[in-house]
Amino acid sequence: MPTAPTRAERALATRRRIVRAAYESFCRNGYLGTTISAVADAAGVAVPTMYYTFGTKVALLSEALGAAIVGFDRWREPPREPIDMAEMMAWHDWWADFEAAPTAAQSLDLFVTHGAGILERAGPLVAAVHGASGDPEAAEVVRVSEQRRVDAYRTMVRAIARKPRGLRRGLTEATATDIVVALFSAELHQAFAVGRGWSPARCTAFFKEILAAQLLNP
């Protein structure tokens, strides 16, 4: 006989339901068009619960973005500051396989395969996030999110550089990070997926080809 969920499990399920409802509203209506009360209605919770759990709409935006990155079913709550990037990367269930892959090419393939899924989820939020940048607190969410993306890509590049047949000869880790930051973005993924109608498989294949050519030894 299955046991009843604990109070903590029920609270986590509620948090995830709210964050998912917020994500869908931000994607559909933008930051300014999303209200706390509308998200509460969609999630089936009381408005006071929203304020007790998140406090502000910008905090809700931050969690929606975080959940889109790590996966809605894996999201728990914002990480504590200061951020330990190694701990954050471990939130991804595929990161251990990335680290264990024997070659740089295999690691990069895993990173792009799973990373493209992140871009696909995060892409629709990009307009909402940038639309919120007129709000000082929301602008800080944008800044922090971008810095974490850069740090995550730098962590990935350093791991690849240590593997057999690692970075292309003459390519520094700093430049390799710049390349990944510029090319492997939610904005570019949206340009292909929405602007040009590319399928997820075609987007992923493109990113694998271009990043392997730019980063790895032939």
C-alpha positions in Angstrom: 0.0 0.0 0.0 1.6 3.3 -1.1 2.3 5.7 1.7 0.8 9.2 1.8 3.1 12.0 0.7 4.8 13.9 3.5 4.2 17.6 4.2 7.5 18.4 2.6 6.7 16.4 -0.5 3.3 18.1 -0.8 4.9 21.5 -0.5 7.5 20.6 -3.2 4.8 19.4 -5.5 2.9 22.7 -5.0 6.0 24.7 -5.6 6.7 22.9 -8.8 3.1 23.3 -10.0 3.2 27.0 -9.3 6.6 27.4 -11.1 5.3 25.5 -14.1 2.1 27.7 -14.2 4.3 30.8 -14.0 6.6 29.6 -16.8 3.6 29.1 -19.0 2.2 32.5 -18.2 5.5 34.3 -18.7 5.9 32.6 -22.1 2.4 33.4 -23.2 1.9 36.8 -21.7 5.4 38.2 -21.0 6.6 39.5 -17.7 4.4 42.6 -17.6 1.3 40.7 -18.7 1.7 38.0 -16.0 0.1 38.6 -12.6 0.5 36.8 -9.3 -3.2 36.2 -9.1 -3.4 34.7 -12.6 -0.6 32.3 -11.8 -2.3 31.4 -8.5 -5.5 30.6 -10.4 -3.7 28.5 -12.9 -1.9 26.6 -10.2 -4.9 26.1 -8.0 -3.5 27.9 -5.0 -4.5 30.9 -2.9 -2.8 34.2 -3.6 -1.4 34.4 0.0 0.3 31.1 -0.7 2.1 32.7 -3.7 3.4 35.6 -1.6 4.4 33.4 1.3 6.3 31.0 -1.1 7.9 33.5 -3.5 7.4 37.0 -2.2 7.5 38.8 -5.5 6.8 38.3 -9.2 10.5 38.8 -10.0 11.4 35.9 -7.6 8.8 33.8 -9.5 10.4 34.7 -12.8 13.8 33.7 -11.4 12.5 30.3 -10.3 10.7 29.7 -13.6 13.9 30.3 -15.4 15.8 28.0 -13.1 13.3 25.3 -13.5 13.4 25.6 -17.2 17.1 25.0 -17.1 17.3 22.1 -14.6 13.9 20.6 -15.5 10.5 21.2 -13.9 10.4 17.7 -12.3 13.9 18.2 -10.7 13.4 21.8 -9.5 13.4 22.3 -5.7 14.3 25.9 -4.8 16.8 28.6 -5.7 20.4 27.6 -4.8 22.0 29.4 -1.9 24.5 32.2 -2.5 27.4 32.1 -3.2 26.8 29.6 -5.9 29.1 26.5 -6.1 29.1 25.8 -9.8 30.2 22.2 -9.4 27.2 21.6 -7.1 24.9 23.4 -9.6 26.1 21.3 -12.5 25.4 18.2 -10.5 21.7 19.2 -10.5 21.6 17.8 -14.1 21.2 14.0 -14.0 23.4 13.7 -17.1 26.4 15.6 -15.7 28.0 12.5 -14.2 27.9 10.9 -17.6 29.5 14.0 -19.1 32.4 13.9 -16.6 32.9 10.2 -17.1 33.0 10.3 -20.9 36.5 9.2 -22.0 37.0 11.7 -24.8 36.4 15.4 -25.4 34.2 14.6 -28.4 32.0 12.3 -26.4 31.6 14.8 -23.5 30.8 17.6 -25.9 28.2 15.4 -27.7 26.5 14.7 -24.3 26.6 18.4 -23.3 25.0 19.6 -26.5 22.4 16.8 -26.6 21.1 17.7 -23.2 21.9 21.4 -23.4 19.8 21.8 -26.5 16.9 20.5 -24.5 17.6 23.3 -22.0 17.7 25.9 -24.7 14.4 24.6 -26.1 12.7 25.0 -22.7 14.4 28.3 -21.8 14.0 29.9 -25.3 10.3 30.9 -24.9 11.2 32.7 -21.7 13.9 34.8 -23.3 11.4 37.5 -24.5 9.8 37.6 -21.0 13.1 37.9 -19.3 14.3 40.7 -21.6 10.9 42.4 -21.4 11.4 42.5 -17.6 14.8 44.2 -17.8 13.2 47.7 -17.3 12.5 46.6 -13.7 15.7 46.9 -11.6 15.1 43.7 -9.7 14.2 41.8 -12.9 17.3 43.3 -14.6 19.3 41.7 -11.8 17.7 38.3 -12.5 18.8 38.7 -16.2 22.4 39.6 -15.1 22.7 36.7 -12.6 21.2 34.2 -15.1 23.7 35.2 -17.8 26.6 35.1 -15.4 25.6 31.6 -14.3 25.3 30.5 -18.0 28.9 31.8 -18.7 30.2 30.1 -15.5 28.5 26.8 -16.5 30.0 26.9 -20.0 33.4 27.7 -18.6 33.1 24.7 -16.3 32.2 22.5 -19.4 35.1 23.9 -21.4 37.6 23.2 -18.6 36.4 19.6 -18.3 36.7 19.1 -22.1 40.2 20.6 -22.2 41.5 18.0 -19.8 40.2 15.0 -21.8 42.1 13.2 -24.7 41.9 15.1 -28.0 40.6 18.1 -26.1 40.5 21.7 -27.3 41.7 22.6 -30.7 45.4 23.4 -30.8 46.0 27.1 -30.0 42.5 27.6 -28.6 42.5 28.9 -25.0 39.8 28.0 -22.5 38.8 31.7 -22.3 38.2 31.9 -26.1 36.5 28.5 -26.2 34.1 29.8 -23.5 33.4 32.9 -25.5 32.6 30.8 -28.5 30.2 28.6 -26.6 28.5 31.6 -24.9 27.9 33.3 -28.3 26.8 30.2 -30.3 25.0 28.0 -27.8 22.3 30.4 -26.7 18.5 30.3 -26.2 18.3 33.3 -28.6 20.0 31.5 -31.4 18.0 28.3 -30.7 14.8 30.3 -30.9 16.0 31.9 -34.2 16.2 28.5 -35.7 13.3 26.7 -34.0 10.8 29.5 -34.2 12.2 31.9 -36.8 13.1 29.2 -39.4 11.0 26.3 -38.3 13.8 23.9 -37.6 13.0 20.7 -35.7 14.6 20.0 -32.3 16.7 17.3 -33.9 17.9 19.6 -36.6 18.8 22.3 -34.0 20.8 19.8 -32.0 22.6 18.5 -35.0 23.6 22.0 -36.0 24.9 22.9 -32.6 26.9 19.6 -32.4 28.5 20.2 -35.8 29.4 23.9 -35.3 30.7 23.5 -31.7 32.8 20.4 -32.5 34.3 22.3 -35.5 35.1 25.3 -33.4 36.3 23.7 -30.2 37.8 20.3 -30.8 40.9 18.9 -32.5 40.0 17.3 -35.8 
